[in-house]
Each structure stands twice: as structure tokens, then as C-alpha cells.
């Protein structure tokens, strides 16, 4: 009886195993790929001004192109750093106007976005995120700004032979999700 019970159990197990081998299956895969966008800031010309022997009342203008050759919109701000190695303070004496318009008769035209001293020149805020005065440039586009400096006519003799330099630094960041 024990042998018959073992034989019956063995046949039941073999039958169950044979049944589980008859399951149909199938599988498919899906893939993805990702490529990050770019923010590529360009500034042209690299040297905006080289003015020598300027006199009170002199002024000049230059269009500076801020280009985005990246694939996504960018937002930028500009700061200025000036030097006055001779201690005469020419950077604080000179004025700078920045507009969105072109040069007409050696003067910037269009909407004013900065007017003040060369030493304090600023557009927007280079801190992360959108700030008042920041400017946007779409992918593949250029924002042309007109910079006009003036050595005020009322400048005193103390500024004779004075010299200054200014570096305009443009800092850009993505606008998407920021």
C-alpha cells in the first residue's frame, strides 16, 4: 500500500511538472535617450572701447551683441568692474548709458536700460533666478545693446591725464525651470 501511494504521488508530480512547462511567454523592451540642452553666451566685440586723449564733452557709442548660440533660452545680467590706478576717480566721473536701440549720429537711441556712472554700471542681477533688469535671449538669437560713454563737459582739471579701465561681465543662466 505504501508503494502504491508513493507511485501515485510520483505520477501526480510528473504530471504537474509537465503542465507547468506548457506556459506561453513573451517580452518586449522600450528604450530612451536623453541629450541636455546648452546655454552658450557670446559677447561681441570683445573690446568695446579704446579711447585715448579724451576731453570733457567727448562721447562715443558702440553696439555690443550678446549672443546665445546654445539650444535653450538664456537669461543674463551684466556687472562692471573698473580700475582707477592713478587715484583720480575717472570711472566715477564718466557716465554710461545703455539702450536697446542702434547708434544714430554717434548716440545710442531706443529704450534706456541703464544710465549712470561707468563705475556703477549694472544690468539685472547675476544671482540665480529671474531678477528685475535681467535680459532674455532665445536660442540662436542676439540681443544688441548700445553702450555710450560720456566724459562730462563740467569735468574739472583734476581729471587731466586720468585713466580708467572697465570690464563688463555678462553672466548667463537657463530660463527653463529657473
C-alpha positions as CSV (number, residue, x, y, z in Angstrom):
1,X,0.0,0.0,0.0
2,X,2.9,2.3,0.8
3,X,4.5,1.5,-2.6
4,X,1.2,2.2,-4.4
5,X,0.9,5.6,-2.6
6,X,4.4,6.6,-3.5
7,X,3.9,5.6,-7.1
8,X,0.7,7.6,-7.3
9,X,2.4,10.7,-5.8
10,X,5.3,10.4,-8.3
11,X,2.9,10.3,-11.2
12,X,1.0,13.3,-9.9
13,X,4.2,15.3,-9.5
14,X,5.4,14.4,-13.0
15,X,2.0,15.4,-14.4
16,X,2.1,18.8,-12.6
17,X,5.7,19.4,-13.9
18,X,4.7,18.6,-17.4
19,X,1.7,21.0,-17.2
20,X,3.9,24.0,-16.0
21,X,6.3,23.6,-19.0
22,X,3.4,24.5,-21.4
23,X,3.1,28.2,-20.4
24,X,3.4,30.7,-23.3
25,X,5.5,33.8,-22.6
26,X,6.6,36.9,-24.5
27,X,8.5,40.1,-23.7
28,X,9.3,43.4,-25.4
29,X,11.7,46.3,-24.5
30,X,11.4,50.0,-24.7
31,X,14.4,52.4,-24.6
32,X,15.0,56.1,-24.2
33,X,17.8,58.6,-24.8
34,X,18.5,62.0,-23.4
35,X,20.5,64.9,-24.5
36,X,20.9,68.0,-22.4
37,X,20.4,71.4,-23.9
38,X,23.1,74.1,-23.9
39,X,23.4,77.7,-22.9
40,X,26.3,79.3,-24.9
41,X,26.8,83.0,-24.3
42,X,28.8,85.2,-26.7
43,X,29.8,88.8,-26.5
44,X,31.0,90.8,-29.5
45,X,33.1,92.8,-29.8
46,X,35.5,91.5,-27.1
47,X,36.9,95.1,-26.6
48,X,34.1,97.6,-26.6
49,X,36.1,100.8,-26.3
50,X,39.7,102.0,-26.5
51,X,39.6,105.8,-26.1
52,X,42.7,107.9,-25.7
53,X,43.2,111.6,-25.2
54,X,39.5,112.2,-24.4
55,X,38.5,115.7,-23.4
56,X,35.5,117.0,-21.4
57,X,32.4,116.8,-23.6
58,X,33.7,113.8,-25.6
59,X,31.3,110.9,-26.2
60,X,31.3,107.7,-28.2
61,X,28.9,104.8,-28.7
62,X,29.4,101.1,-29.5
63,X,26.8,98.3,-30.1
64,X,27.7,95.1,-28.1
65,X,25.9,91.9,-29.3
66,X,25.0,89.4,-26.6
67,X,24.5,86.1,-28.5
68,X,23.0,82.8,-27.5
69,X,24.4,80.1,-29.7
70,X,23.0,77.4,-27.4
71,X,19.9,75.3,-27.8
72,X,17.8,76.8,-25.0
73,X,16.7,80.3,-23.9
74,X,19.1,82.1,-21.5
75,X,18.7,85.0,-19.1
76,X,21.7,87.3,-18.4
77,X,22.9,90.1,-16.2
78,X,25.9,92.4,-16.5
79,X,28.2,93.8,-13.9
80,X,31.1,96.3,-14.4
81,X,34.4,96.4,-12.6
82,X,36.5,99.5,-13.0
83,X,40.0,100.5,-12.0
84,X,41.5,103.8,-11.1
85,X,45.2,103.1,-10.5
86,X,46.0,106.8,-10.6
87,X,43.5,107.5,-7.8
88,X,41.8,110.3,-9.8
89,X,38.4,108.5,-9.9
90,X,37.8,108.8,-13.7
91,X,35.4,105.8,-13.6
92,X,33.1,107.6,-11.2
93,X,33.3,110.8,-13.2
94,X,32.4,109.3,-16.6
95,X,28.8,108.4,-17.5
96,X,27.5,105.4,-19.3
97,X,24.1,105.0,-21.0
98,X,22.9,101.6,-22.3
99,X,19.9,101.3,-24.6
100,X,18.2,98.7,-26.7
101,X,18.4,100.8,-29.8
102,X,21.0,101.3,-32.5
103,X,23.6,104.2,-32.9
104,X,22.3,107.3,-34.7
105,X,24.7,110.2,-35.2
106,X,27.2,108.8,-32.6
107,X,24.4,108.4,-30.0
108,X,22.5,105.4,-28.7
109,X,18.8,105.5,-29.4
110,X,15.9,103.3,-28.2
111,X,14.8,102.3,-24.7
112,X,17.2,103.2,-21.8
113,X,18.1,100.2,-19.6
114,X,21.0,101.9,-17.7
115,X,22.0,105.5,-17.1
116,X,24.6,106.4,-14.5
117,X,28.3,106.3,-13.8
118,X,30.7,104.0,-15.6
119,X,31.8,102.7,-12.1
120,X,28.3,101.6,-11.1
121,X,27.2,100.1,-14.4
122,X,24.8,97.2,-13.9
123,X,22.0,95.3,-15.7
124,X,19.9,92.9,-13.7
125,X,21.4,90.7,-11.1
126,X,23.8,87.8,-11.7
127,X,22.2,85.8,-8.7
128,X,20.4,82.7,-9.8
129,X,16.8,83.2,-10.8
130,X,14.8,85.9,-12.6
131,X,15.6,89.4,-11.3
132,X,14.5,92.9,-12.3
133,X,16.6,94.1,-15.2
134,X,17.7,90.6,-16.3
135,X,17.5,90.2,-20.1
136,X,16.4,87.1,-22.1
137,X,17.9,85.8,-25.3
138,X,16.3,83.0,-27.3
139,X,18.4,80.1,-28.7
140,X,20.1,81.3,-31.8
141,X,19.4,85.0,-31.2
142,X,21.3,88.1,-30.4
143,X,20.4,91.0,-28.0
144,X,22.1,94.1,-29.4
145,X,22.8,96.7,-26.7
146,X,24.2,100.2,-27.4
147,X,26.8,101.5,-24.9
148,X,27.5,105.2,-24.9
149,X,30.2,106.7,-22.6
150,X,30.5,110.5,-22.0
151,X,33.3,112.4,-20.3
152,X,31.1,115.2,-18.8
153,X,31.8,118.7,-20.1
154,X,31.8,120.0,-16.5
155,X,34.8,117.8,-15.5
156,X,37.5,119.7,-13.6
157,X,41.3,120.0,-14.2
158,X,41.8,117.3,-11.6
159,X,40.9,114.7,-14.3
160,X,43.6,115.8,-16.7
161,X,45.7,112.7,-17.6
162,X,43.3,110.4,-15.6
163,X,42.9,106.8,-16.7
164,X,40.4,104.0,-16.0
165,X,39.5,100.6,-17.4
166,X,36.2,98.8,-17.2
167,X,35.4,95.2,-17.6
168,X,31.8,94.3,-18.4
169,X,31.0,90.8,-17.3
170,X,27.9,89.1,-18.7
171,X,26.6,86.1,-16.6
172,X,24.0,83.8,-18.2
173,X,21.8,81.0,-16.9
174,X,18.9,78.9,-18.3
175,X,15.4,80.3,-18.1
176,X,13.7,76.9,-18.2
177,X,12.7,75.6,-14.7
178,X,14.7,78.5,-13.1
